[in-house]
Amino acid sequence: MNDSLPGKLYRFDTKLGLIYAPDLTISVEHESGPYVVQTNKQGFRTDRDLYIDASKEKTTLVFGDSYTAEDGVSNGRRFTDLLKKDFSGTEFLNLAISGSSLD
């Protein structure tokens, strides 16, 4: 990762703390090879704006660190994206960010 990448990838939000930069599509170098990070206008790592989908039976919010954010894995291939296929009545919103934790 080059020195300028963190400044491009993250920003500080006064309410949420460290979040991804909004409206971003960037290739990130990783030990397993490059992966693509895409963020929405709200600064979350997803290709769409986040909202509670009333047509879904359940909505699951997923919080965590780089393991949950899945550094090294492109959007669309993260475990929360794969869960959507197995649980069609449930919306999974992955709100994890690298370098953070549940505290």
Secondary structure, DSSP 8 states (H G I E B T S, - for coil): --TTHHHHHEEEETTTEEEE-SS-EEEE--TT--EEEE--TTS-SSSS-----TTSSEEEEE--SHHHHTTTS-TTSSHHHHHHHH-TTEEEEE---TT----
